[in-house]
Amino acid sequence: MKAGIGYSNISLSKEAGRQALNSALTDAALSSTQLSADDMVLAFCGAAVNASEFYQGIRSGLPAEVPIFGGSAIGVITNQALSYSGHPAVVAVLKLSSIKAKVALVEELYKDPLLCGEQLAQQLDEPADASLQLLLYDSVKYPATATQPPVLNPSAPLLKGLETWSSGRIPTVGAGLLGDHQFSATWQFAGHQVLQQSAMLLQFRGALQPYLTSMHGCVPYDKTQYKIPNIFGQFLYSLNGEPVVPLIDRVYGSTQWRQASPVKQLSLGVYCGDPQQPQREDLFVNRLISGALPDGSGVILFEPDLAAGMQVQLMRRDPDTILASARVNSKKLLNKIKADGRKARFALYFDCGGRAAAYDNNQHEEAAEIQAQCNAFGVPLLGIYCGVEIAPFLGKSRGLDWSGVFVVFAE
């Protein structure tokens, strides 16, 4: 396998596609004529980039049979660039060689995510040498307007549908795609077309040996457990019988959190560890709060998968923990590949859009820790800032928030 990464940040979308592709080909020491239908291009761009024109710019420099996969991203991460302002765009050229990929695609995700998950799984078998599945889907069901909050496509039923028709043996990683923090409409590059409201699954097999880890970084405000008595989809109205907005005002110490969308410093956490043991931050599944409802009656959750009767805790961001988790876990993973006698060929990083330093008022970019480790080990890196990060967690693949998922393709 050979990989090359190209980056662009210019306002001319079609030219951005050409520029990023040419840079990626140069980085991989390949010409476009060396690529075939058995290879692939991964491409992502921010909401300020015209996705169709960006796709056409890439397509103009490739043989017609080469598929392009990807779509919207809040920002992009490469070995040299870490960008989520202006017109960020990235292209990765992957000469797969002894690695093979099969693609499943469904449309009209907004109608029934559970059924879409089942349909994706039914399009694929489970060959013995299949080792990784990459799931990408549109996070935004209905974009936000001046008067209405966004409505999102949930990851939980999509993943549940996949599980219904698969053994779960093959780990699934990926992302719910976002184009910006304002929850604008999203797009996907699905091989040879540009779509909305779709989900696709890339199943890798052959010589690929994947290595993966997740980065966390939210810690509880305190040990208080809150029971959810009243919730409707992604709208949470109360905790322990108390209206949730004034409760958060009291815990947070002000109403400033209400001004952000999504909320920068607060999230809800579901603890998945042994309740009899001291809590560990890496055993929380966190749920991002998209914002307060305009009338103050409740909050909007990014993922609508919490239910009445569940126990949650109020969580806060811990910048030091986030940086340490990114640095330690990525270095440990890359050292493991080296110790196993394998070669790391390509790395993917799916990073929560809320972890960006400028957005979260931090001095340090946690993604720079991933960047530094990939550079130290000589691994080509493509990362995106997204809405939901998907990775195996406690026995099955789940949608995560406020996390980073690091995946390395090794041979």
C-alpha positions as CSV (number, residue, x, y, z in Angstrom):
1,M,0.0,0.0,0.0
2,K,1.1,3.5,-0.8
3,A,-0.5,6.7,0.4
4,G,-0.1,10.4,-0.3
5,I,-1.8,13.4,1.2
6,G,-2.6,16.8,-0.4
7,Y,-4.1,19.9,1.3
8,S,-5.7,23.0,0.0
9,N,-7.3,26.2,1.4
10,I,-8.4,28.4,-1.5
11,S,-11.8,29.8,-2.4
12,L,-11.9,28.4,-5.9
13,S,-13.4,25.0,-5.1
14,K,-12.7,23.2,-8.4
15,E,-9.1,24.4,-8.4
16,A,-8.8,23.3,-4.7
17,G,-9.7,19.8,-5.8
18,R,-7.0,19.8,-8.5
19,Q,-4.5,21.3,-6.2
20,A,-5.1,18.9,-3.4
21,L,-5.0,15.9,-5.7
22,N,-1.8,16.9,-7.4
23,S,-0.2,17.4,-4.0
24,A,-1.3,14.0,-2.9
25,L,0.0,12.3,-6.0
26,T,3.4,14.0,-5.6
27,D,3.5,13.0,-1.9
28,A,2.8,9.4,-2.9
29,A,5.3,9.5,-5.8
30,L,2.5,8.3,-8.1
31,S,1.0,9.5,-11.4
32,S,-2.8,9.4,-11.8
33,T,-2.4,6.8,-14.6
34,Q,-1.0,4.3,-12.0
35,L,-4.4,4.3,-10.2
36,S,-7.2,1.9,-11.1
37,A,-10.6,0.9,-9.9
38,D,-8.9,-1.2,-7.3
39,D,-7.5,1.9,-5.6
40,M,-9.3,4.9,-4.1
41,V,-9.2,8.5,-3.2
42,L,-10.4,9.9,0.1
43,A,-11.5,13.6,0.1
44,F,-13.0,16.0,2.6
45,C,-13.9,19.7,2.5
46,G,-15.4,22.3,4.8
47,A,-18.8,23.9,4.3
48,A,-17.3,27.0,2.6
49,V,-16.1,24.8,-0.2
50,N,-18.6,23.9,-2.9
51,A,-18.5,20.1,-2.5
52,S,-19.7,19.3,-6.1
53,E,-17.0,21.6,-7.7
54,F,-14.3,20.2,-5.3
55,Y,-15.3,16.7,-6.4
56,Q,-15.2,17.7,-10.1
57,G,-11.7,19.2,-9.6
58,I,-10.5,15.9,-8.2
59,R,-12.3,13.8,-10.8
60,S,-10.8,15.9,-13.6
61,G,-7.3,14.6,-12.7
62,L,-8.2,10.9,-12.3
63,P,-9.0,7.9,-14.5
64,A,-12.7,7.6,-14.7
65,E,-12.8,4.3,-12.9
66,V,-11.0,5.5,-9.7
67,P,-13.6,5.9,-6.9
68,I,-13.7,9.0,-4.6
69,F,-15.0,8.6,-1.1
70,G,-15.5,11.2,1.7
71,G,-17.5,14.4,2.0
72,S,-18.1,17.2,4.5
73,A,-15.7,18.1,7.3
74,I,-15.5,20.9,9.8
75,G,-11.8,21.0,9.3
76,V,-8.9,18.8,8.1
77,I,-5.7,17.4,9.6
78,T,-2.6,16.4,7.7
79,N,1.1,15.9,8.6
80,Q,1.7,19.6,7.9
81,A,-1.7,21.3,8.2
82,L,-4.3,21.6,10.9
83,S,-7.1,23.8,9.5
84,Y,-10.7,24.6,10.3
85,S,-11.0,28.1,9.0
86,G,-11.3,29.5,5.5
87,H,-11.7,26.8,2.9
88,P,-10.0,23.6,4.3
89,A,-9.8,20.6,2.0
90,V,-7.8,17.4,1.9
91,V,-7.2,14.5,-0.5
92,A,-5.6,11.2,0.2
93,V,-4.5,9.0,-2.7
94,L,-4.4,5.3,-1.7
95,K,-2.7,2.7,-4.0
96,L,-4.1,-0.3,-2.2
97,S,-2.2,-3.1,-3.9
98,S,-2.6,-6.2,-1.8
99,I,-5.4,-4.6,0.2
100,K,-8.9,-4.8,-1.2
101,A,-12.0,-2.7,-0.5
102,K,-15.7,-3.4,-1.1
103,V,-18.3,-0.7,-0.9
104,A,-21.9,-0.6,0.4
105,L,-24.1,2.5,-0.1
106,V,-27.6,3.5,1.0
107,E,-29.6,6.7,0.4
108,E,-32.5,8.4,2.2
109,L,-30.8,7.9,5.6
110,Y,-33.3,10.4,7.1
111,K,-36.2,8.0,6.7
112,D,-35.0,5.1,8.7
113,P,-31.4,4.8,10.0
114,L,-32.0,1.3,11.4
115,L,-33.2,0.0,8.1
116,C,-30.2,1.7,6.3
117,G,-27.8,0.0,8.7
118,E,-29.4,-3.4,7.9
119,Q,-29.2,-2.7,4.1
120,L,-25.6,-1.8,4.3
121,A,-24.7,-5.0,6.1
122,Q,-26.8,-7.1,3.6
123,Q,-24.7,-5.7,0.7
124,L,-21.5,-7.2,2.2
125,D,-20.4,-10.6,3.2
126,E,-17.8,-11.3,5.9
127,P,-14.8,-13.0,4.2
128,A,-12.2,-14.4,6.6
129,D,-9.6,-11.8,5.6
130,A,-11.9,-8.8,6.2
131,S,-10.4,-6.8,9.0
132,L,-11.9,-3.3,9.1
133,Q,-15.1,-1.4,8.1
134,L,-15.2,2.4,7.6
135,L,-18.6,4.0,8.0
136,L,-19.3,7.5,6.9
137,Y,-22.8,9.1,7.1
138,D,-24.4,12.5,7.0
139,S,-24.9,13.8,10.6
140,V,-27.4,16.5,9.6
141,K,-31.0,15.5,8.8
142,Y,-32.4,19.0,8.7
143,P,-30.0,21.9,8.9
144,A,-30.4,24.6,11.6
145,T,-32.3,27.8,10.7
146,A,-32.6,31.2,12.4
147,T,-35.6,29.9,14.3
148,Q,-35.2,26.2,14.5
149,P,-32.5,23.9,15.9
150,P,-30.9,21.3,13.7
151,V,-32.3,17.8,13.5
152,L,-29.6,15.1,13.3
153,N,-29.3,11.5,12.0
154,P,-28.5,9.3,15.0
155,S,-25.6,6.8,14.9
156,A,-27.1,4.3,17.3
157,P,-29.9,2.8,15.1
158,L,-27.5,2.9,12.1
159,L,-25.0,0.8,14.0
160,K,-27.7,-1.4,15.5
161,G,-28.9,-2.2,11.9
162,L,-25.3,-3.2,11.0
163,E,-25.1,-5.5,14.0
164,T,-28.4,-7.2,13.1
165,W,-26.9,-8.7,9.9
166,S,-23.3,-9.0,10.9
167,S,-21.3,-11.0,13.5
168,G,-19.6,-8.0,14.9
169,R,-16.2,-9.7,14.2
170,I,-15.0,-6.9,11.9
171,P,-14.4,-3.6,13.8
172,T,-16.3,-0.6,12.5
173,V,-14.8,2.9,12.7
174,G,-15.8,6.2,11.0
175,A,-17.6,9.4,11.4
176,G,-20.9,11.3,11.3
177,L,-20.0,14.1,8.9
178,L,-20.4,17.9,9.6
179,G,-19.4,20.8,7.4
180,D,-19.3,23.5,10.1
181,H,-20.3,24.3,13.7
182,Q,-23.5,25.8,12.5
183,F,-24.9,22.4,11.4
184,S,-25.2,23.3,7.7
185,A,-26.3,20.7,5.2
186,T,-23.6,18.0,4.5
187,W,-22.5,16.1,1.4
188,Q,-20.9,12.8,0.7
189,F,-18.6,11.6,-2.1
190,A,-19.8,8.1,-2.9
191,G,-17.5,6.7,-5.4
192,H,-18.7,8.3,-8.6
193,Q,-21.4,10.7,-7.4
194,V,-22.1,13.4,-4.8
195,L,-25.0,12.7,-2.5
196,Q,-26.9,13.9,0.5
197,Q,-28.6,11.9,3.2
198,S,-26.6,8.8,2.5
199,A,-24.4,6.3,4.4
200,M,-21.6,4.2,3.1
201,L,-19.5,1.4,4.4
202,L,-16.1,0.5,3.1
203,Q,-15.0,-3.0,4.0
204,F,-11.2,-3.6,3.8
205,R,-9.7,-7.1,3.5
206,G,-6.5,-8.7,2.2
207,A,-3.1,-7.7,3.7
208,L,-4.4,-4.9,5.9
209,Q,-3.8,-5.2,9.6
210,P,-5.6,-2.3,11.3
211,Y,-4.6,-0.8,14.6
212,L,-6.9,1.6,16.4
213,T,-7.4,3.5,19.7
214,S,-9.7,6.1,21.1
215,M,-8.8,9.4,22.8
216,H,-11.0,10.8,25.5
217,G,-10.7,13.8,27.8
218,C,-14.0,14.6,29.7
219,V,-14.1,14.3,33.5
220,P,-17.1,14.5,35.8
221,Y,-17.9,17.8,37.5
222,D,-18.6,15.7,40.6
223,K,-20.0,12.3,41.5
224,T,-23.6,13.3,41.3
225,Q,-25.7,10.9,39.3
226,Y,-28.7,12.3,37.5
227,K,-31.7,10.2,36.4
228,I,-33.4,11.1,33.1
229,P,-37.2,11.3,33.7
230,N,-38.2,13.4,30.7
231,I,-36.6,13.2,27.2
232,F,-38.0,13.2,23.7
233,G,-35.5,12.2,21.0
234,Q,-32.6,14.7,21.1
235,F,-34.5,17.1,23.4
236,L,-33.8,16.7,27.2
237,Y,-36.0,18.6,29.6
238,S,-35.1,17.6,33.1
239,L,-32.7,15.7,35.3
240,N,-33.7,14.2,38.7
241,G,-37.1,16.0,38.2
242,E,-35.4,19.4,38.0
243,P,-35.6,21.5,34.7
244,V,-32.2,20.9,33.1
245,V,-31.4,24.5,32.0
246,P,-31.5,26.1,35.4
247,L,-29.8,23.0,36.9
248,I,-26.8,23.5,34.5
249,D,-26.8,27.2,35.3
250,R,-26.4,26.3,39.0
251,V,-23.7,23.7,38.4
252,Y,-21.8,25.8,35.9
253,G,-22.1,29.0,37.9
254,S,-23.5,31.2,35.2
255,T,-25.7,31.2,32.1
256,Q,-22.8,31.8,29.7
257,W,-22.9,28.2,28.4
258,R,-26.3,29.0,26.8
259,Q,-24.7,31.3,24.2
260,A,-22.7,28.5,22.6
261,S,-23.9,26.0,19.9
262,P,-22.7,23.4,20.5
263,V,-21.9,24.0,24.2
264,K,-18.1,24.2,24.5
265,Q,-17.3,23.1,28.1
266,L,-20.2,20.8,29.1
267,S,-21.4,17.4,28.1
268,L,-23.4,14.5,29.5
269,G,-21.6,11.3,30.4
270,V,-22.9,7.7,30.7
271,Y,-20.5,5.6,32.8
272,C,-19.9,2.2,31.4
273,G,-17.5,0.8,34.0
274,D,-18.0,-1.0,37.2
275,P,-20.0,1.3,39.6
276,Q,-18.2,-0.3,42.6
277,Q,-14.8,0.8,41.3
278,P,-13.2,4.3,41.0
279,Q,-14.4,6.0,37.8
280,R,-12.0,6.2,34.8
281,E,-12.4,8.9,32.2
282,D,-11.9,6.5,29.3
283,L,-15.0,4.5,30.3
284,F,-17.4,7.3,29.8
285,V,-19.5,7.6,26.7
286,N,-20.1,11.4,26.4
287,R,-22.9,13.2,24.7
288,L,-22.4,16.6,23.3
289,I,-25.0,19.3,24.1
290,S,-25.8,21.2,20.9
291,G,-27.4,24.1,22.8
292,A,-30.3,25.3,24.9
293,L,-33.8,25.4,23.3
294,P,-34.7,29.0,22.5
295,D,-37.4,29.1,25.2
296,G,-35.1,27.6,27.8
297,S,-37.3,24.6,28.4
298,G,-34.5,22.1,27.7
299,V,-31.3,21.3,25.9
300,I,-30.6,19.8,22.5
301,L,-28.4,16.7,22.5
302,F,-26.2,15.9,19.4
303,E,-27.1,12.2,19.6
304,P,-30.7,11.3,20.4
305,D,-29.9,8.0,22.0
306,L,-30.4,8.7,25.7
307,A,-33.6,7.4,27.2
308,A,-35.8,7.9,30.3
309,G,-34.5,6.1,33.3
310,M,-30.8,6.3,32.3
311,Q,-28.2,7.6,34.7
312,V,-25.9,10.4,33.5
313,Q,-23.3,12.8,35.0
314,L,-22.4,16.3,34.0
315,M,-19.0,16.3,32.4
316,R,-16.4,19.0,31.8
317,R,-13.6,19.3,29.3
318,D,-10.1,18.7,30.8
319,P,-7.5,20.1,28.4
320,D,-4.5,18.4,30.1
321,T,-6.2,15.0,30.0
322,I,-7.1,15.5,26.3
323,L,-3.6,16.3,25.3
324,A,-2.1,13.5,27.4
325,S,-4.6,11.0,26.0
326,A,-3.8,12.0,22.4
327,R,0.0,11.9,22.9
328,V,0.2,8.7,25.0
329,N,-2.3,6.6,23.1
330,S,-1.1,7.5,19.6
331,K,2.5,6.9,20.5
332,K,1.7,3.6,22.2
333,L,-0.2,2.4,19.1
334,L,2.5,3.3,16.7
335,N,5.1,1.6,18.9
336,K,2.9,-1.5,19.0
337,I,2.9,-1.7,15.2
338,K,6.7,-1.4,15.2
339,A,7.1,-4.1,17.9
340,D,4.8,-6.4,15.9
341,G,7.2,-6.1,12.9
342,R,4.7,-4.4,10.7
343,K,4.9,-1.2,8.7
344,A,2.4,1.7,9.3
345,R,1.2,2.8,5.8
346,F,-1.5,5.3,6.5
347,A,-3.4,6.9,9.4
348,L,-6.9,8.2,9.8
349,Y,-8.0,10.5,12.6
350,F,-11.6,11.3,13.3
351,D,-11.7,14.2,15.8
352,C,-14.7,15.8,17.4
353,G,-15.2,19.3,16.1
354,G,-15.5,20.6,19.7
355,R,-11.9,19.6,20.4
356,A,-10.5,22.2,18.1
357,A,-8.4,24.7,20.2
358,A,-9.8,27.9,18.7
359,Y,-13.3,26.7,19.3
360,D,-12.6,25.5,22.8
361,N,-10.4,28.5,23.9
362,N,-7.4,26.2,24.5
363,Q,-3.8,27.2,23.9
364,H,-2.8,23.8,22.4
365,E,-4.3,21.7,19.6
366,E,-4.7,18.1,20.7
367,A,-4.7,17.0,17.1
368,A,-1.1,18.4,16.9
369,E,-0.1,15.5,19.2
370,I,-1.4,13.0,16.6
371,Q,0.4,15.0,13.9
372,A,3.6,15.0,15.8
373,Q,3.5,11.2,16.4
374,C,2.7,10.4,12.8
375,N,5.6,12.6,11.7
376,A,8.0,11.0,14.1
377,F,7.0,7.5,12.8
378,G,6.8,8.6,9.1
379,V,3.1,7.8,8.7
380,P,0.9,9.7,6.1
381,L,-2.0,11.3,8.1
382,L,-5.5,12.3,7.0
383,G,-7.7,13.6,9.8
384,I,-11.1,15.4,9.9
385,Y,-13.0,17.3,12.5
386,C,-16.5,15.7,12.5
387,G,-19.7,15.4,14.5
388,V,-19.7,11.8,15.7
389,E,-16.7,9.5,16.0
390,I,-17.3,5.8,15.6
391,A,-15.1,3.1,17.2
392,P,-15.3,-0.2,19.1
393,F,-15.9,0.5,22.8
394,L,-16.6,-2.2,25.4
395,G,-17.4,-5.0,22.9
396,K,-19.2,-3.2,20.1
397,S,-18.8,-0.2,17.8
398,R,-20.5,2.9,19.1
399,G,-21.0,6.6,18.2
400,L,-18.8,8.7,20.5
401,D,-18.8,12.5,21.2
402,W,-15.9,14.7,22.5
403,S,-13.4,12.0,21.4
404,G,-10.8,11.2,18.8
405,V,-10.5,7.9,17.0
406,F,-7.1,7.0,15.6
407,V,-6.8,4.2,13.0
408,V,-3.6,3.1,11.4
409,F,-3.5,0.9,8.2
410,A,-0.5,-1.5,8.6
411,E,0.9,-4.3,6.6
